[in-house]
């Protein structure tokens, strides 16, 4: 993550990797369709978690999967 003059800059590699992991799993389980279109709900979850301090791509993916599935079930 880059920090310059007190402004947090998002690390797109971490967010992108977390999204790829989570979306692959959710596509495999059928929770999201098999398309090349980005699922905005999943991406928003990952970005929010990243902005709140979670920088580990695997933890981001796992937490995002859990939250996404919980929202679907509700």
SETOR-227409 format. One line per field, with one value per residue (C-alpha): residue number from 1; residue in three letters; chain; z, y, x. Coordinates in steps of 0.001 Angstrom, whole numbers. Example, Ala and Ser with C-alpha at 12.3 -4.5 7.8 and 13.67 -1.06 7.14 Angstrom:
BEGIN
i	(1 / 2) .
aa	(ala / ser) .
ch	(A / A) .
zz	(7800 / 7140) .
yy	(-4500 / -1060) .
xx	(12300 / 13670) .
# end
This chain:
BEGIN
i	(1 / 2 / 3 / 4 / 5 / 6 / 7 / 8 / 9 / 10 / 11 / 12 / 13 / 14 / 15 / 16 / 17 / 18 / 19 / 20 / 21 / 22 / 23 / 24 / 25 / 26 / 27 / 28 / 29 / 30 / 31 / 32 / 33 / 34 / 35 / 36 / 37 / 38 / 39 / 40 / 41 / 42 / 43 / 44 / 45 / 46 / 47 / 48 / 49 / 50 / 51 / 52 / 53 / 54 / 55 / 56 / 57 / 58 / 59 / 60 / 61 / 62 / 63 / 64 / 65 / 66 / 67 / 68 / 69 / 70 / 71 / 72 / 73 / 74) .
aa	(unk / unk / unk / unk / unk / unk / unk / unk / unk / unk / unk / unk / unk / unk / unk / unk / unk / unk / unk / unk / unk / unk / unk / unk / unk / unk / unk / unk / unk / unk / unk / unk / unk / unk / unk / unk / unk / unk / unk / unk / unk / unk / unk / unk / unk / unk / unk / unk / unk / unk / unk / unk / unk / unk / unk / unk / unk / unk / unk / unk / unk / unk / unk / unk / unk / unk / unk / unk / unk / unk / unk / unk / unk / unk) .
ch	(A / A / A / A / A / A / A / A / A / A / A / A / A / A / A / A / A / A / A / A / A / A / A / A / A / A / A / A / A / A / A / A / A / A / A / A / A / A / A / A / A / A / A / A / A / A / A / A / A / A / A / A / A / A / A / A / A / A / A / A / A / A / A / A / A / A / A / A / A / A / A / A / A / A) .
zz	(0 / -801 / 1570 / 488 / 2500 / 4616 / 1643 / 1353 / -2173 / -2879 / -3801 / -6857 / -6956 / -3525 / -4288 / -7739 / -6420 / -3615 / -6125 / -8458 / -5628 / -4288 / -7675 / -8848 / -5772 / -6034 / -9742 / -8993 / -6382 / -8654 / -6418 / -9278 / -13024 / -15194 / -17055 / -17525 / -15951 / -12543 / -9756 / -8221 / -4913 / -4342 / -5380 / -3013 / -118 / -851 / -1256 / 1999 / 3902 / 2335 / 3322 / 6888 / 7155 / 5802 / 3374 / 3168 / -150 / 1092 / 4224 / 2093 / -267 / 2508 / 4467 / 1305 / 363 / 3822 / 3749 / 172 / 954 / 4158 / 2204 / -370 / 2369 / 4113) .
yy	(0 / 3470 / 6385 / 9885 / 13054 / 11371 / 10147 / 6406 / 5075 / 1751 / -1182 / -2467 / -5658 / -6787 / -5827 / -7430 / -10663 / -10849 / -10252 / -12947 / -15499 / -14683 / -14443 / -17723 / -19488 / -17840 / -18689 / -22292 / -22530 / -20805 / -17765 / -15433 / -16108 / -17280 / -14024 / -11681 / -8854 / -7643 / -8274 / -4826 / -6128 / -8339 / -5615 / -3100 / -5557 / -6094 / -2383 / -1537 / -4167 / -2955 / 622 / -555 / -2041 / -5604 / -5902 / -9667 / -10814 / -14271 / -12908 / -10284 / -12960 / -15271 / -12520 / -11154 / -14623 / -15073 / -11659 / -12106 / -15500 / -14142 / -11325 / -13772 / -15999 / -13082) .
xx	(0 / 1230 / 836 / 1758 / 1112 / -1529 / -3564 / -4137 / -3757 / -5434 / -3235 / -5075 / -3039 / -4280 / -7888 / -7720 / -6244 / -8819 / -11607 / -10243 / -10088 / -13549 / -15258 / -13731 / -15093 / -18522 / -18758 / -17841 / -20595 / -23111 / -23588 / -22653 / -22963 / -20067 / -19465 / -16527 / -18551 / -17372 / -19867 / -20218 / -21620 / -18581 / -16154 / -17781 / -17426 / -13727 / -12987 / -14770 / -12778 / -9533 / -10312 / -10936 / -7448 / -7518 / -4584 / -4118 / -5581 / -6590 / -8289 / -10024 / -11312 / -12497 / -14234 / -15836 / -17123 / -18626 / -20309 / -21531 / -23073 / -24644 / -26293 / -27642 / -29082 / -30782) .
# end
